[in-house]
Amino acid sequence: MSTALRIIAHAIAGVVIGFSSVFIAAAACLVAAFVGRTRVVLPGIIEAWTTTENGAAAINIDPSIVGMLVAALVIAVVYTALSSAAVLRQRRRAEDLP
């Protein structure tokens, strides 16, 4: 597989991992806020807190879509850079062997 295709594959995997990570973090924030009955904040991503409405527990959220996108894309870029560098390093080691 050529280097360009590997980088594209790593970038796609990075985007999937980035958005999955942000989703899991946001879900964990909601669960922590509901179970702990407290305010939970992931700075720049989501803020969740519980209230009582009509005698029932309710959870309020204040999401930042831009923050979520930025966090997911930062994770994707870091993953792509690190995994591509690891593949290139491994390829160079294989070339150096007799």
N, C-alpha and C positions, 0 to 999 in steps of 0.2 A: 504494500500500500504506500502511496506517495506521501510525502510530508504534508502537503496541503490537505489531502483527504484526512489524514490523522488529526490535523489541527481542527478541521471542520467537525469531525466526529467528537473530539474532546470538547469543542465549543457547544455542540448540541447536548452532550451529556452534562456539561456544566450548567446550562440553562435549566435543564430538568432538575438537577440537584439543587440549584439555587431556589427555584420556585417551590420545590418540595420542602426545602429547609424553612423557608419563610412561612409556608402553610403550617408546618408542624409547630413552629415557634408561636404563631398566632393562636393555634388551637390550644397549645399548652398554656398560653396567657389567659385564654377564656376559662379553661378548666381551673387554673389556679385562682382566678378572681372569684369564680362561683363557689368553689370548695372552701377557700379561705375567707370568704366574705370581706374582701379587702380590695383596694385599688392596686392593679398590677399594670406596669408600664414597660413596654419595649420601646425605648426612645426612638422617635422618628418613624415607628412602624405601627404600633397599636396601643391603645389605652383601654382597659376594661375595668369596670367596677360594678358592684351589685347594689340593688335598691329593693325596696318592697313596694309593690303596686297592687292595690286591691287585696291585700293580705297574702299575696304570693310573691315568692322571690323572683326577681328579674335581673338580667344582666344587661348593662349598657356598654356599648363599645364606641370608640372614636378611632376609626382606622385612618391611616395615611396611605393612600394608594401609591403616591409618588415615592414615599419612603419604602414601601414594600418592593416596588420595582427597582429602586436603587440598590437595596439590600440583595435582592435576587441576582441582579446583574453584577454586583461586586463579587458575590460568591462564584458566579459563572466565570468571570474573568480570572479570578485567583485560581480556580480549579483548572481552567484551560492552560494558563501559564505554567502551573506546577506540573501538570500531567504531560504537557508537551515537552517541557524541559527534561523530565524524567525519561521520556522515550528517546530524546536526542542524546542524552547522556549514556543510556544503555546502548544505543547504536554505536556511539563513539568507542565505548569499551569493547564492543564486539569487533570493531575494525582494528583495534590495537592488539588484539590477541593474535599470536602467530598461527 
